[in-house]
Amino acid sequence: MLYQMKKSNSKKHLFFILFVTFLASNLFSQISANAGLGTLNGFGVEKTFYGINLGLEYPRSDKNTLFGRLAYYIPRRNKDSMQEYLNPILPSILPPILRDYTISTGYLTIEGGTRFYLINGYDNGFSVYGGSTVLLCVNNIKKKFADWDYTSDESDYEKVDDSKGTFLSLGVGLQGGLKYTIPSIGSIFCDLGGSYLIIGQASNNTVYLSTNYPFNSALLFTFNLGFRKDFY
């Protein structure tokens, strides 16, 4: 009896291992990896952010795929400085002063969704594609004070430090693009996407100090150019 139970369990374990191996080989034998360069803009905002991205794409058929992409956009500093009042430790002796500071921000985004291919499909020749997307956006903001440039000593005033904040938002959108597949080499692609941010949460007041960055815009646009390698 014990032998039969052990034999039955061994068969179940063997079946499970074969099943998982089959799923893994079936998935990874059809997956694609891509990398590229991209830009991010907020609607009505002059600044453009430049970055790099990495992604995966899984074909459910020749005309329909699932994709995911991680992008990092290099931080940029606002060229126009802002000011903050600093109070003296001994107000009866020294007056308040205005100290300059600047705001810089960078982006990390995680994007995913579906794509539908027209003309030649996912892995053959020239095609156009489009679909819906979900975007998770992490906006890192940094406040940095200018060097001390006053006749009075810095220790005579309240101490202030550089600070950081994060704005986390979730958006939905659409994407469209073009690709050309070179047999046995890979695919060159470019795409344009637009996302509307529907939910946002700031970590602290540092986030609200800037008025010229895309997290104040509910509509973000991205452009990407890159190379996709298919694994079959």
C-alpha positions in Angstrom: 0.0 0.0 0.0 2.8 2.4 1.0 4.7 1.5 -2.2 1.6 2.3 -4.3 1.2 5.7 -2.6 4.8 6.6 -3.2 4.5 5.5 -6.8 1.3 7.6 -7.3 3.0 10.6 -5.7 6.1 10.2 -8.0 3.8 10.1 -11.0 2.1 13.3 -9.9 5.4 15.1 -9.3 6.7 13.9 -12.7 3.5 15.2 -14.4 3.8 18.5 -12.6 7.5 19.0 -13.6 6.7 18.1 -17.2 3.7 20.4 -17.3 5.7 23.4 -15.9 8.6 22.6 -18.2 6.2 22.6 -21.2 4.6 26.0 -20.2 8.1 27.6 -19.6 9.5 26.3 -22.9 6.3 27.3 -24.7 6.4 30.8 -23.2 10.1 31.6 -23.5 10.4 30.1 -27.0 8.1 32.8 -28.3 9.1 35.8 -26.3 10.8 38.9 -27.6 13.2 41.4 -25.9 13.6 45.0 -26.9 15.6 48.0 -26.0 15.6 51.6 -27.2 15.7 55.4 -26.6 12.7 57.5 -25.8 11.3 60.9 -24.8 8.6 62.0 -22.4 6.6 65.2 -22.6 3.7 66.6 -20.5 0.9 68.4 -22.4 1.5 72.1 -22.2 4.9 71.7 -20.6 8.0 72.9 -22.5 10.6 70.5 -21.1 11.4 67.2 -22.9 12.8 64.3 -20.9 15.2 61.8 -22.6 15.7 58.2 -21.5 16.3 54.6 -22.2 13.9 51.6 -22.1 13.9 47.8 -21.9 10.9 45.6 -22.7 9.4 42.2 -23.4 6.7 41.2 -25.8 4.8 37.9 -25.9 2.7 37.0 -29.0 -0.6 35.4 -28.4 -1.0 35.1 -32.2 0.5 36.6 -35.3 -1.8 39.6 -34.9 -2.0 40.1 -31.2 0.7 40.4 -28.4 1.1 41.4 -24.8 4.0 43.8 -24.0 5.7 45.4 -21.0 8.3 48.1 -20.9 10.5 49.8 -18.2 11.8 53.3 -19.0 14.1 55.6 -17.2 14.3 59.3 -18.0 17.3 61.4 -17.0 16.6 64.1 -14.4 16.5 67.7 -15.6 16.8 70.9 -13.5 14.6 73.9 -13.8 16.7 76.7 -15.3 14.6 79.3 -13.4 15.5 79.4 -9.7 12.9 79.9 -6.9 13.2 81.6 -3.5 12.4 80.8 0.1 12.5 83.0 3.1 15.0 82.1 5.8 14.4 83.5 9.3 17.4 84.6 11.5 18.1 82.9 14.8 18.2 86.4 16.4 15.5 88.4 14.6 16.3 91.5 16.6 19.7 91.7 15.0 19.4 90.3 11.5 16.5 90.5 8.9 15.0 87.6 7.0 16.6 86.8 3.7 15.6 85.1 0.5 17.6 82.1 -0.6 17.5 80.7 -4.1 16.9 77.0 -4.8 16.2 74.9 -7.9 14.0 71.9 -8.6 15.1 68.9 -10.7 13.0 65.9 -11.6 13.4 62.5 -13.3 11.0 59.7 -14.3 10.7 56.0 -14.0 7.8 54.4 -15.8 6.4 50.9 -16.1 4.1 50.4 -19.1 2.1 47.4 -20.3 -0.8 46.4 -22.5 -1.9 44.8 -25.7 -0.9 45.4 -29.3 -2.7 44.5 -32.5 -0.6 44.2 -35.7 -1.8 45.0 -39.2 -0.5 44.2 -42.7 2.3 41.5 -42.2 1.8 40.7 -38.5 4.1 40.5 -35.5 7.2 38.7 -37.0 7.2 39.4 -40.7 8.2 42.4 -42.8 6.6 45.8 -42.3 3.6 46.2 -40.0 1.7 48.9 -38.1 0.5 48.3 -34.6 -1.6 49.9 -31.9 -3.4 49.1 -28.7 -4.3 50.1 -25.1 -1.8 50.7 -22.3 -1.6 51.0 -18.5 1.2 53.3 -17.2 2.7 53.4 -13.7 4.7 56.6 -13.4 7.2 57.4 -10.6 8.3 61.1 -10.7 11.3 61.8 -8.4 11.7 65.5 -7.4 14.7 67.1 -5.7 15.0 70.6 -4.2 18.5 72.0 -4.0 19.6 75.3 -2.4 22.1 77.6 -4.0 25.5 78.1 -2.3 25.5 80.7 0.5 26.2 84.1 -0.9 25.5 86.6 1.9 27.7 88.8 4.1 26.2 87.3 7.3 27.2 83.9 8.4 25.0 80.9 7.4 24.9 79.7 11.1 23.0 82.9 12.0 19.9 81.6 10.2 17.6 78.6 10.5 19.2 75.5 9.0 17.7 74.3 5.7 18.6 71.2 3.8 18.1 69.9 0.3 15.0 67.7 0.1 13.5 65.0 -2.1 9.9 63.9 -2.9 8.1 61.4 -5.1 4.9 61.7 -7.1 3.3 58.3 -7.9 0.6 58.2 -10.6 -1.4 55.7 -12.6 -2.7 56.3 -16.1 -4.4 54.6 -19.0 -3.8 55.4 -22.7 -3.3 54.4 -26.3 -0.2 53.5 -28.4 0.6 53.2 -32.1 3.7 52.4 -34.0 5.6 51.0 -37.0 8.0 48.1 -37.2 10.1 46.3 -39.8 11.4 42.8 -39.3 14.7 41.7 -40.8 14.7 37.9 -41.2 16.9 36.1 -38.6 18.2 39.4 -37.2 15.3 41.3 -35.5 12.9 44.2 -35.8 13.4 48.0 -35.9 10.4 49.8 -34.3 9.2 53.3 -33.3 6.0 54.1 -31.5 4.1 57.0 -30.0 1.9 56.8 -26.9 -0.4 59.0 -24.9 -1.5 58.4 -21.3 -4.0 60.1 -19.1 -3.1 60.1 -15.4 -6.2 59.2 -13.4 -4.7 58.7 -9.9 -1.8 60.5 -8.3 -0.2 60.7 -4.8 2.5 63.0 -3.6 4.9 61.9 -0.8 5.6 65.3 0.7 5.4 69.1 0.0 8.6 69.1 -2.0 6.6 67.7 -4.9 4.4 70.8 -5.1 7.3 73.3 -5.3 7.7 73.0 -9.1 5.2 74.4 -11.5 6.9 73.6 -14.8 7.2 69.8 -14.9 4.9 67.2 -16.4 3.5 65.8 -13.2 1.3 68.9 -13.2 0.0 67.8 -16.5 -2.6 65.0 -16.6 -1.6 64.0 -20.1 1.8 62.5 -20.9 3.2 61.7 -24.4 6.1 59.2 -25.0 8.1 58.5 -28.2 10.3 55.4 -28.5 12.8 54.2 -31.1 14.5 50.8 -30.7 15.4 47.3 -31.7 13.5 44.0 -30.9 15.0 40.6 -30.9 12.7 37.6 -31.3 13.4 34.2 -29.6 11.7 31.2 -31.2 
